[in-house]
Amino acid sequence: MLHLAAQMMHLAAKTLKINNLKSQQAAAIDSYYYLKKDTIFLAPTGFGKSVVYQIAPLLSTVSISVF
């Protein structure tokens, strides 16, 4: 199994077509997805907040529905 950070990077490159995650993005994903903590991710416009929301379902093996 890939290291968790490597797994995030692989998914970001393959699915979202970005070469690397910013350290703050990786830390937010790690906090809410892997550590299961309530997480607030504040970042300026254009920073890439949507990537944080898009990676979690890709990492999950559970079906996720958004309404």
FENSULVEN-V772385 format. One record per residue. RES is the residue in one letter. SS is DSSP state (helix for helix, strand for strand, loop for the rest). OMEGA is omega in degrees with one decimal (NA if undefined). Layout:
[[RES & SS & OMEGA] [RES & SS & OMEGA]]
This chain:
[[M & loop & 179.3] [L & loop & 170.4] [H & loop & -174.1] [L & helix & 179.1] [A & helix & 178.5] [A & helix & 178.5] [Q & helix & 177.5] [M & helix & -178.8] [M & helix & 179.4] [H & helix & 178.8] [L & helix & 179.2] [A & helix & -179.1] [A & helix & -175.0] [K & helix & -171.2] [T & helix & -174.8] [L & loop & 177.5] [K & loop & 173.3] [I & loop & -173.7] [N & loop & 179.8] [N & loop & 175.7] [L & loop & 172.2] [K & loop & -176.8] [S & helix & 179.1] [Q & helix & 177.4] [Q & helix & 179.8] [A & helix & 179.8] [A & helix & 178.7] [A & helix & 178.9] [I & helix & 178.4] [D & helix & -177.4] [S & helix & -174.8] [Y & helix & -177.0] [Y & helix & -175.4] [Y & helix & -178.0] [L & loop & 177.3] [K & loop & 178.2] [K & loop & 169.5] [D & loop & -171.9] [T & loop & 171.4] [I & loop & -179.1] [F & loop & 179.2] [L & loop & 179.9] [A & loop & -179.3] [P & loop & 176.1] [T & loop & 178.2] [G & loop & -177.1] [F & loop & -179.2] [G & loop & 179.4] [K & helix & -176.9] [S & helix & 177.3] [V & helix & -179.9] [V & helix & -179.9] [Y & helix & -176.3] [Q & helix & -177.3] [I & helix & -174.7] [A & helix & 178.8] [P & helix & 178.9] [L & helix & 179.2] [L & helix & -173.4] [S & loop & 173.6] [T & loop & 179.7] [V & loop & 176.7] [S & loop & -178.7] [I & loop & 178.0] [S & loop & 176.5] [V & loop & -179.3] [F & loop & NA]]
